Amino acid sequence: MNDIYKGIIDRAVQGQSEFHGVVSISDLQGQRAVYAQGLAERGFGVPVNEETRFGIASGTKGFTAVRILQLIEEGKLSLNSRLTEILPETFEKVTDDVTIGNILMHMSGMPDYFDEETMDDFSVLWEELPMYKVEKPSDLLPLYANQKMMFKAGEKFQYNNGGFIALGLIVEAMTNTAYDESVTENVFKKAHMDTAGFDRFDALKQNTAVGYIENEKDNTWKSNIYALPVKGSADGGAFVNASDMESFWRSMLEKTVINDESFSYLDKHHVHVSKNIHYSLGFWTKRDDAGLECIYLMGEDPGVSFMSVCYPRTGIFYTILANTMDGAWDIHFNMYEEVLKLK
């Protein structure tokens, strides 16, 4: 199987000379193929290796969702718990009918600090709030906490970063622990994600790739250190390597990081987005007539592109990590159907 996996990767990366990142395929039996290409740091010409860590942007939302599901398992929350009951003075204009389930499904209608349907330049946020002051979920509240609802709770799907910041605040309120510490202890460590963490951009750990943004006018590159919060939070910004994601999916399928009932929620609770794509409590999913075809996490930020896909029926999963904004996507499209057909 290793040779089959290697062949899929080899075909997927053909012609991708500008790719800087890591691609891996693995399964529950421990079979694995991994590929690394390009530079993790351009100034000194530091190459990517198979264990290089990368930022994963909104892929982090899956870890936030897992922590919320754990708290539900512990009886501290339910999908029907209301945001205003848990954080009664945080969001002044959010209505009392917004639930944890609504937020996890991007159906809350609550305000957002970065509305991806109307905004396309993340860096404009830092004109109002310096990015070096954003280190925890509450630091983003001045951007949106007093804004009005965008639509009635449960009315429709609309991707909402601010909602996941609210989930991070809920984690802190329920555990009396900082969001990043709570996720590190209860998700990363429990899933044996040995290198995963929330690095500050000005203190990246060893073997971590720097994210790069291209200036299309002169084909030069700059790092993303001034484009994103100095430290990631509940809606995005964790750092992982390919091995971490393999351990994460293994722990999900083996029901060691969440239990069987929580995992089943990803099949039971879903909202249609487009074609066969659905959203299920913090995870993107694809569905066919038999139910879940795959579960995946994805993320894109300045200097980041990330895709990690798990096929529950076969126990196979693959991950693409890149330190440019578009590096992962063509490789993912080249791989998806091939891996889907594997038995």
N, C-alpha and C positions, 0 to 999 in steps of 0.2 A: 504493500500500500504506500510505503514511503516513496517509491518510484513513481507511482500514479500521481501522488500529491506534487512531487517535484515537477512532473511533466505539465500539470495544470499551471503551476506558477511560471514555469519557463515560457509557456505559450502566452500567458497573461502579460508578462513584462516585455515581450518582444516589441521593439519600436519605442519603448518608453525610456529613451536615453536621458530625459530630463527628470526622471523620478529620483527622489532622494528619500529613502525610507526603508521599511521592512515589510515583507509579506510572509505570512505563515499559514499553514493548514495543519490541523491536528484533529484527534478524535479521542473518544473515551478509552480506547485501548492503548493510547500512548504513542501511536504512530504519528510521525511529524515530518514536515519539510519546511524549511525556512530560507528566505532569500534576503540579502541586504545589499543596498546600492547607494552610492552618492555620498554626500557630505553632511555630517551632523553639525559642523561648525565651519563656515567658509573662510573666515579670516586667517585661520591657521591650517586650513586644509585637513581637518579632523574627519576621518571617514566614519560612516555609519557601520555598526556591526550588528550581529543578530540579536544582541541584548540591549541595544540602545533604547532609551526611554524617549517618548514623544508626548507632547500635549495632545489631548483628545477633544477639546472644546466641549460641545454638548453631549458627547458620549458619556460624560459625567452624570447626566440626568438619570441614567440607569442605576447608578450606585445610590443616588439620593432616593430613588423609588424603592430599592431593596431595603434601605434603612427604614423607610416608612412602613413597608410591609412587615418588617421585623417587629416594629412597635405595635402594629395591629395584631401580630401573633402573640405579643406579650399582654394584650388586652388594654393597652394604653390609648389606643385609637381605634377607629373603624373608618371604612370608606365613607360613611355617612356623617362622620364628625364634622362640625361646622367651623370654618376658619375663624369667624368672629368670636366663637366661644373659647378658642384656644389662644388667640391673639386679639383680645377685645379692643385694644386701643391702637393697633398698628396701622390698619388700613381704614381710614375714616369713612370712605364712601363705598366700600365693598358691602354688598347686601348680605343679610343673615342666612340666605339659602345656599351660599357657596360652600361646597363640601370638599373634603380631602380627595374624594373620588373625582369630582369635577376638575380639580387642579391637576391631578395625576394624568388625566385624559386630555388636558389642554382644552377644556370645555367650561372653564370657570367664568369667563367674561370679565375677570378682574383686570385692573390696569396693568400695563407692562412697561418696563423701563426701556426696552428695545423691541419695538414692534417690527418683526421681520417682513411683514406685509407692506409696510410703508417706508421703512428705513433700510438703507443698504451700506452705510458707512459707520461701522462700530466706533471708529475713533472720534466721531463728533460728540459722543457722550462725555469725553474727558475735557471738553471745553468748559463744561459746567461743573464737573466733579473730577478733580485730578486723579488719574488712574493709580498713582502711588499711595492714595489714601484708601483704596478699596481692597481690604484684606479679609473681610467676613461678610456674611449675608446682610446684616443690618446697615453696612456702609452704603448699600445701593438704594436704601429706602428713600432718601431725599429726592431721587429722580422720579418717583412714581407713587409713593404711598398715599398722597392726597388727591390723586386723580380719580375721576369717576369711572364707573363700570363701562365696559365697551359694548356689552350685550347681556342679555339675561342668562344666568347660570344654566348650563345644560343645553343651550339652544343650538350650538354648533361647535365644531372643532376650529380652534385658532391657536397656533403655536404661541406659547407664552413663557418667555424666560423669567419674567417677574413672578409667575406662579411658583416656579421651582425655587426661587429665592425664599418665598413664603414657606415652602416645605422645609427648607434649611432652617428657618427660624423655628418651625414647629419641632424639628429634631432637637434643637437647642433647648426649647421650652420643656419638652418631655423628658429630656435626659440630664438637664443641668450641666451639659458639656458642650464645648465648642463644636460646631458642625464638622469641621475637618477631623478633629480628634475622634468624634463619634463614628464617622464613616471609616476612618483608619482602623479603629479597634474592632468594629463589628462587621465590616464588609471586607476590607482589604486583608486583614489578618485572618479572619475566619475563612476566606476563600483562598488563602495562601498566595496572595498577590504580593510577592516579596519586595518588589521595587516600587509599587504604586504609592503615590502621595500627592500632596498639594504643595509644590515648590513655589517659593517666591521667584519672580523672574530675575531678580538681582542676586539670587542665591541658588541657582540650579545645582542639583546633585550630580555626582560623577556619572558620566556616560549618558547625559541627557542632551538631546538635539535642540539647537536653537531654531526657532521658527523664523522664516524669511518671507518678506513681501517684495514683489518685483515692481520696479518702476518701469512701466512699459515704454516710456518715452526714450530711455537710453539703455534699457536692459540691465540696469544695475539692481542690486539687492540691498535691503536693510533688514535688520532684525525687527521682530514684532514687540519689542519690550515696551514701546510707548503706545501700542495699539490696543492693549488689553489690560484688565486689572492686574495689579502687581502680584496678586495671589488668587487662584481659582476658588470657586465657591459651589453652591448647590446646583447651579444651572450650567456650570462648565468650568474647565480649567485644570482638571486632574492630569497627572503624568503617569503613563504606564509603558511597559514594553510588551512585546508579543507574548512572552511567557505568562505575564500577568493575565492577559485576556484569555489565554487557554485555561488557566486555573479558574478564572471567573466562570466561564461557560461550563466547565466540568463541575464546579460547585453548584451551579444552577440546575444542571441536569440530574445531578446526584442528590439534590435537595438538601445540601448541607449548609448553604447560606440563607436560604428560605425553605420553608417546608412545602410539602406536596400541595396543600390547599392554596398557599400563596402562589405557587407556580401555576396552578390551574386558573387563577384569576387572569393570567395573561391570555388565556383562551376564552374565558367567559366574558371578560370586560374589554370591549374594543369598540372603536369608532372608525367608520369608513372614511378614508382620506381621499384616495383616488385609485382607480383600477382595482387591483387586488391588494393594495397597501392599506393597512389599518394602523391605528395607534392603540397600545394596550398598556396603560398604567406605567408610563415611563419608558416603554420600549416600542420601537417600530416593529410591526409584524407584517408578514405576507400570509394570506390565507387561500386555501383551495376548498373544494367540496368536503374534504375530510377534516378541515380545521387548520391548525397551525402548519404552515409550510416552513417558515423560518421566523426567528426572532433576531432583531439586529439593533445595534447602537451605531450612531453616526454623529460626526461633528465636523463643523467647518468654521474656522475663524481666520483672521489674517495670520498667515504663517502656519496654518494647521489644516490638515484634512485626514479624516479617520473613518474607517468602516470596519465593523466586526460583526460577522454573521454566524448564527448558530442554527443548525438543522436538527430539531429535537428527535425526529424519527430515525435518523441515522447516527446521531451522536457525533457529527462532524462539525467543525467550526473553523472559520478563517478570519484573519485580521490583516488590515492594511493600515500602516502608520506612515505619515509623510509630514515633512516640515515645510511644505508649501501649500497654498490654499486649494490647489486643484490636483495635487499629485496622486490621490487615491482613487479617483472616480473611474478613469478608463480601465484601470486594472481590475477594479471591482466588477465592472460591466463585462469584462472578458472572462471573469471567473464564475460568476453566479450560477449560470445554467449548468456548467460543467460539474460543479460541486453538487448541485441539486440532483443530478442524475446518478451519483454514486450510491451504492448499496452497502 
